[in-house]
């Protein structure tokens, strides 16, 4: 069971472009982080957003095609599952119908005050996984 996909528009800036004339590969990871955190802020209960933060544990990225300065790019991310304090996301970065990159990532939910792992309870899960 996975949650409703979330679309995150991406703006490409001149500083994103590398010496080869396309978006630097490292920038894609920032886009994934921005998409996942925006997804969290949109669907999580306000109290959870205020009390929790996220730390990336792992990103596995497959680059398919380069992105360029004038491209209209979108990150489509979906929360696939949770386990304890961990969340598992899949993000597809697209330009129109073209897949530019596919990313599987895992994240650890932490208590914003103690910075210790914080379990993702049923109340938070219900905000993302609708019956």
ABEGO torsion letter per residue (X at the ends): XBBBBBBBBBBBBAAABBAAGBBBAAAAAAAAAAAAAAAAAAABBAAAAAABBBBBABBBBBBABBBBAABBBBBBBBBABBBEABBBBBBBBBBEABBABBBBBBBBBBBAAAGBBBBBBAAAAAAABBX
